[in-house]
């Protein structure tokens, strides 16, 4: 049994058979919530509104 | 879509599909409005026309995918000569309360198949267990040791179990990347029921190496091992029709392709940099963890500038499907919640417009039955809203003016809608016969019989599936979280009693709907019968379709000629279940390379 960090930083007890390679990578959280003022119109017509993409 | 990965081609395909769909929807809207205006325009005519507009658009959108798909053939990309691999790939097998013997037999078969390529050292297997049941977890560990020993895979196969299964499957995979991602160039993400030929896995890694901008490569998995009537009908449809529909969809997607959550290879760096999923604010079903994470991850990769591609020419990629309507509905409940949750992401910053449209498309696929339901309810209520006929609409004109008979427009509309439903499938049949593809389905005659039977079969099961779907939508809208139920795999035979338990509410709805229609709008009863009869007979339909199929109908190519890796898995599973060692000696598992179309 080994102890590893879970996604939220808390301890996550993990039973292992065969050691997984120890090569951590940071996985930054992406922003998915709509910014203030973002509307469906702007989301779907980005060129017309110069927003979105 | 390798045949049309350019963005220009995708733009043209999208324009064609959108134009045709809008045209069909507008035509249907106008026809129905004129039909309704014959006895004087009322509010219900407008409401019903609006429902017809939305429904027809959705039907036409599906039909244009098939039409586009028929215009091309699957073609592999142009690649440099193969001189071996320079990359290392992790093959990730997330498991969640699965039967370890069956799951591991697939892994052992894939490992044996990889060994045939001589490139097995470039691939590691990681079993990522989120299993909650301790007895199953204990079995997982015992059988893992046995598998490693029998496969001689020390240092190439790993097992780990999370006790905190935060983030479900997406969190499980993310956890792997956070701990071990740096050791790999690519990761092949599988489901517990996934099976792939070793040569296909090598080919996918080769394609990832050849295109450094490729962030995700999705294969088109074929449904296999169906035994029940429902399962075999789905399997036939998935083998016969889906490749054409998928090709059409792929033409529209271009480099902003799909991720279906499994049987796909990702570039680890791209995935790790782009796909860290946040928890959405609020509680489930719309907040919390992102349920249908695959669509979102595809959108995030595209947002970061990576290519996401569906290569439908890749053979040797397999999965299993639900064997009965109830299991199908359970899976669909999860997908419904995931897709409706995507409504929160429609306005997410920086997404490509096509990615937003894919979210919208997923939402529409689940709420479209509500358009038909709305149309039916509005039609039953319509007589109450119809104004009395005015035979003297022109002042001081002594002769009566009779309403024009516009019934032919309604009939024409019905013919058009049935055309959108059935024509694409019939064209796929014609194409399969002409191209010789039908030979793999038992010959042209059997393929035609199977296709026509599938049309009848899907017409009978569609009202039941639509009722389950409608219930799912209402459950999600009312805030009920479906949780994370374990998938049922294997034999799914249901007795009449079990089927009644799952569908009695559909029977009640059908009887009440028919009675109400008879009382309020008896003229509509004949139109309603094709929908309510399957609903009233739902327990019998569900039970009968869950029984083992013993007919040549719905023959699929893999039933006639199972893939080498499927044969391998059969032998390994039979040996393990019989208490023997897996037959993994080199002479016993000669694997031929699968053909890449």
Interface residues (C-beta under 8 A of the other chain):
Chain A: X4 X5 X6 X7 X8 X10 X12 X13 X14 X15 X16 X17 X18 X19 X20 X21 X22 X23 X24 X25 X26 X27 X28 X29 X30 X31 X32 X33 X34 X35 X38 X39 X40 X42 X43 X44 X46 X52 X53
Chain B: X124 X126 X137 X141 X144 X145 X148 X154 X155 X157 X158 X159 X160 X161 X162 X163 X164 X166 X167 X171 X174 X175 X176 X177 X178 X179 X180 X181 X182 X183 X184 X268 X272 X273 X274 X275 X276 X277 X278 X280 X281 X290 X296 X300 X344 X345 X346 X347 X348 X349 X350 X351 X352 X353 X356 X357
